[in-house]
Amino acid sequence: MGPELSSASSSDNSSTPSEPESALETARLQLHRAADHLDIDPNIVERLNHPQNVHEVTVPIERDDGTVEVFTGYRAQHDSVRGPYKGGLRYHPDVTRDECVGLGIWMTWKCAVMDLPFGGAKGGIAVNPKTLSRDEKERLTRRFAQELRAVIGPNRDIPAPDMGTDPQTMAWLMDAYSMQEGETIPGVVTGKPPIVGGSEGREDAPGRSVAIITQQVCEYYDQPLSETTVAVQGYGSVGANAARLLDEQGATVVAISDVNGAMYDPAGIDTATVPSHDEEPEAVTEYADTVISNDELLTLDVDVLIPAALGNVITEANADDIAAEYVVEGANGPTTSTADSILADRDVVVIPDILANAGGVTVSYFEWLQDINRRSWSLERVNDELDEEMRAAWDAVRTEFENRDITWRDAAYIVALSRIAEAHEARGLWP
């Protein structure tokens, strides 16, 4: 998985009351930080504090044993001033209304920083997908599609995979929606298998964008990639693709990890020989000669740290121990606000998730274009267009960074908020 797919904030066990406790609080804090740097109508900021819609639905399914179980699903639609809502659907027991709202706000910023014609949304079902058989997951997805039918669509709201969902989930959702509408509508979701309208390169895109931005960071700070050491927490679709691309480009990847721990080799890991989580789940430590903990990986003395697993892993408790010069966020929300301030005070460069891992939503945009035009792109074209879009977004953020005394995170949010506010001013407020 990867963002739009990758995991985001869960509660931070080491947090203090000074740290935001939820994705929603963090998203609102980041909104106001960016607004403080801009001359924006406060009424627009107030509107962006709130989602436009939050849909809560009941999703009953028949289990394989004949019993009926009822789950709760959500779809939070934050802002559509620049285009249809866009964002993932996750199946996870901790899915809540406020989490979906907070992550939907992040999607608004992510689409805006990439200058995509989308707004932000997020949704999901409070369920542990590991307890579902394949048939139960299909029935759950099809029923969820029915419950959301009136509020999604290729020009209204376009879901994508996220935690606990995958291309097959999106294929079921697309099929259910299409059957209900009486025609095949592949553009209702992205992240589908290519055989039913998905895009080549979609699953690899978040990791590819992390690698592209890491390369830009090293170039900006005159750090030759051939002399750069990298540690990657999380060896799923984001982390593995980022690690392998950076390895191919000459960087020395010294640590990679999964939930069981981290492989560490200061001489460098041949990432192509270590299966990703998608290829062989939880196999990283089985291929390792030296195993360290995930916590130890975060504090390794490397040039670049890429947290690409979970949210809230860099906290007030460990921020002073981060030894990397550059942190490139592969996961959504891996750094708490308090930790972010500590890293800024220490002059550690942090490149935010809404820029670094935005390859997922960018190639989702390409998939949507292919679907509505009924014309597929080659993998080469997808990767070339992604590279061009990531560099354009980097240039926009870099310009703000250089023109103001701010962090890279603030620069990214300023780019996003400027575009959203300008669109709101142009469209006005419906009476």
C-alpha positions, 0 to 999 in steps of 0.5 A, spaced: 500 500 500 502 507 499 499 514 499 493 515 497 495 508 500 499 508 506 498 508 513 497 514 517 496 516 524 494 512 530 495 514 537 502 516 539 504 512 545 509 517 547 505 523 546 504 528 551 498 533 552 502 538 548 502 534 542 495 533 537 492 527 538 488 525 532 489 526 524 484 532 525 487 536 530 494 535 526 491 537 519 487 543 522 494 545 526 497 545 519 492 549 516 493 555 521 500 555 521 500 556 513 494 561 513 499 565 518 504 566 513 499 568 507 494 574 507 488 570 506 480 571 508 479 568 515 472 566 512 476 561 507 480 558 513 474 557 517 471 554 511 477 549 510 476 547 518 470 543 516 468 538 511 463 539 506 460 532 508 461 526 512 457 520 510 456 515 515 453 508 513 451 502 516 454 496 512 451 489 514 453 483 511 452 475 511 458 472 514 460 465 511 457 461 517 450 464 515 450 470 521 449 477 519 454 482 522 453 490 521 459 494 520 460 502 520 462 506 514 464 513 513 466 517 507 468 524 509 468 529 503 473 535 505 473 540 499 471 540 492 473 547 490 478 545 485 475 538 482 471 532 485 473 529 491 479 524 491 482 519 497 482 512 499 478 507 502 481 503 508 478 497 512 481 497 519 478 497 526 480 504 528 477 507 522 473 513 525 469 519 523 474 524 525 480 520 522 477 520 516 475 528 516 483 529 518 485 524 512 481 528 507 483 534 509 490 532 508 488 529 501 486 536 499 493 539 501 496 533 497 492 534 491 493 542 491 500 541 492 501 537 486 496 542 482 491 536 481 484 538 479 481 534 485 479 536 492 480 531 498 476 525 501 477 519 505 473 514 508 473 506 510 469 501 514 471 500 521 473 492 520 479 488 521 480 485 514 484 479 517 478 476 520 474 476 513 474 471 508 475 473 501 468 472 499 466 476 505 470 482 503 467 482 497 460 482 499 462 488 504 465 492 499 459 491 494 454 493 500 459 499 501 458 501 494 451 501 494 451 505 501 455 510 497 452 510 491 449 517 491 455 520 493 461 517 489 462 518 482 467 519 476 465 527 477 463 527 484 468 523 489 473 518 486 475 513 492 482 509 491 485 503 495 488 505 502 490 501 508 486 494 508 484 495 501 487 493 494 486 493 487 481 487 487 477 491 492 477 497 487 475 492 482 469 490 486 467 497 488 467 499 480 463 493 478 458 494 483 457 501 482 457 500 474 452 494 475 447 499 479 448 505 474 447 500 468 454 501 464 461 500 465 464 506 469 471 505 470 473 512 472 469 511 479 475 509 483 482 509 481 488 503 483 484 498 479 488 492 476 490 495 469 485 489 466 479 493 468 482 500 467 487 501 472 494 505 470 500 501 469 505 504 475 500 506 480 502 501 485 509 503 485 508 510 484 508 513 491 515 509 492 517 512 486 515 519 488 519 518 494 525 517 491 524 522 486 524 527 491 529 524 495 534 525 489 532 533 489 533 534 496 540 531 495 541 535 489 539 541 493 543 540 498 549 538 494 549 531 497 552 526 492 547 520 491 553 516 491 555 518 497 548 518 501 546 513 506 539 511 507 535 508 512 527 506 510 522 504 515 517 500 512 518 495 506 512 495 503 510 498 496 512 505 498 518 503 502 521 498 498 520 501 491 523 508 494 529 503 497 530 500 490 530 506 486 535 509 490 539 503 490 539 503 483 541 510 483 547 509 487 545 511 494 547 506 499 541 503 503 543 500 510 537 499 513 530 496 511 524 494 516 518 490 517 513 489 523 518 484 525 524 488 525 530 491 521 535 488 516 542 492 518 548 492 513 553 499 514 556 496 507 549 496 504 543 492 502 542 489 495 535 491 495 533 487 489 534 480 493 530 482 499 522 481 498 518 486 499 512 485 504 507 485 498 512 479 495 513 475 501 510 478 507 514 480 514 520 476 510 525 482 511 529 479 518 529 472 515 534 475 510 538 479 515 545 477 518 544 483 523 537 485 525 535 491 529 529 494 532 525 499 528 526 504 533 533 503 532 533 504 525 530 511 526 536 513 530 541 510 525 547 515 523 545 516 516 544 521 511 537 520 509 531 517 513 525 515 510 519 513 515 515 509 510 511 505 515 506 508 520 504 515 522 506 518 529 513 514 529 517 520 530 515 523 536 517 528 542 520 522 545 525 520 540 526 526 536 532 529 539 535 522 537 534 522 530 541 522 527 539 523 519 540 530 516 534 529 511 527 526 513 523 524 507 516 522 509 514 516 505 508 514 510 502 519 512 503 523 518 510 519 521 512 526 524 508 529 530 507 536 531 512 537 537 517 532 534 517 536 527 518 543 532 524 539 535 527 537 528 526 544 526 530 547 532 535 542 530 536 544 523 534 537 520 531 537 514 524 534 513 520 533 507 513 533 508 508 527 506 504 531 502 509 532 497 514 526 498 509 521 497 504 524 492 506 520 487 500 515 488 494 520 487 498 523 481 498 517 478 491 516 480 489 522 476 493 519 470 488 513 471 482 517 471 484 521 465 485 514 462 479 512 464 474 518 462 478 518 455 478 510 454 485 510 452 491 507 456 498 510 457 504 506 457 508 505 463 514 509 460 509 515 459 506 514 466 513 514 469 515 520 465 509 524 466 510 523 474 517 525 474 515 531 470 509 533 475 514 531 482 519 536 479 514 541 478 511 541 485 518 540 488 520 547 484 513 550 487 515 548 494 522 550 493 520 557 491 516 558 497 522 555 502 527 560 499 523 566 499 521 565 506 524 563 513 520 557 514 520 549 514 519 545 508 513 543 511 510 550 511 512 551 504 508 545 502 502 547 505 503 555 503 503 552 496 497 548 497 493 553 501 494 559 496 491 555 490 485 553 494 484 560 497 485 563 490 480 558 487 475 559 493 476 567 492 474 566 484 468 561 485 465 565 491 460 563 496 453 560 494 448 564 498 
